[in-house]
Amino acid sequence: WVDDEGILPFSSAACTLGAYADFKAKGKKIDVTYVFDTARGIKLFADQAFFAVAGGEIAPFLLKKDAEAYAAKINGKVLGFDDAVKAAVGGGKT
């Protein structure tokens, strides 16, 4: 939810986090940002999720252990919200 913009859907966690960074850079107030858990498909508050990141892929998880397992599988690493936003802006590179 972006103040004065309403609810805006994005096609992936990477797109969502990239848009978050863009709106913040423009001084927009963001009420809340959601992503969907990669393993369970449930909606998560993005700022409370764990993100497995590698090679342009950004996968959100509710549980850190799930993010760690997925990161090991894709030869990536686990990031918190702020670093995942930076990775999204950088094309998934950490």
C-alpha positions in Angstrom: 0.0 0.0 0.0 1.5 3.3 -1.1 0.0 6.4 0.3 -2.1 8.2 -2.3 -1.5 5.3 -4.8 -3.5 2.5 -3.2 -2.6 -1.2 -3.5 -0.2 -1.9 -6.3 0.5 -5.5 -7.4 4.0 -6.6 -8.6 4.9 -9.9 -10.4 7.7 -11.0 -8.0 9.4 -10.3 -4.7 12.3 -8.7 -6.7 9.9 -6.4 -8.5 8.1 -5.5 -5.2 11.3 -4.6 -3.4 12.6 -2.7 -6.4 9.4 -0.7 -6.5 9.6 -0.1 -2.7 13.1 1.4 -3.2 11.8 3.6 -6.1 8.8 4.9 -4.1 11.0 5.6 -1.1 13.5 7.5 -3.3 10.6 9.6 -4.6 9.6 10.4 -1.0 6.4 8.4 -1.1 5.0 7.0 2.2 4.5 3.3 2.1 1.9 2.0 4.5 2.8 -1.7 4.2 4.6 -4.0 1.8 3.8 -7.7 1.3 5.6 -10.6 -0.3 4.6 -14.3 -0.5 6.5 -17.1 1.2 8.2 -19.1 -1.4 7.5 -22.5 0.3 4.0 -21.9 1.7 2.5 -19.2 -0.5 1.3 -17.2 2.5 1.3 -13.4 2.6 4.1 -11.9 4.7 5.0 -8.5 5.9 8.1 -7.9 3.7 10.0 -6.1 6.5 9.7 -9.2 8.6 10.6 -11.8 6.0 13.9 -13.6 5.3 15.1 -13.5 1.7 17.3 -16.1 -0.1 19.2 -14.2 -2.7 21.4 -15.4 -5.6 21.9 -14.7 -9.3 19.0 -12.3 -9.7 16.6 -14.5 -7.7 15.1 -13.1 -4.5 12.9 -15.6 -2.6 11.1 -14.6 0.6 10.4 -16.9 3.5 8.6 -16.7 6.8 11.2 -18.9 8.6 14.9 -18.2 8.6 15.6 -22.0 8.4 13.6 -22.2 5.2 15.5 -19.3 3.7 18.8 -20.8 4.7 18.0 -24.1 3.1 16.9 -22.5 -0.1 19.9 -20.2 -0.1 22.2 -23.3 0.2 20.3 -24.9 -2.7 20.8 -21.9 -5.0 24.3 -21.1 -3.7 23.1 -17.8 -2.3 22.8 -16.1 1.0 20.1 -15.0 3.4 19.3 -11.3 3.7 17.0 -9.2 5.9 14.6 -6.7 4.4 16.9 -3.7 3.9 19.7 -5.7 2.3 17.1 -7.5 0.1 15.9 -4.1 -1.1 19.4 -3.2 -2.0 19.9 -6.5 -3.8 16.6 -5.9 -5.8 17.9 -2.5 -6.9 21.2 -4.1 -7.9 19.6 -6.8 -10.0 19.7 -9.4 -7.3 23.4 -9.0 -6.7 24.7 -8.9 -3.1 
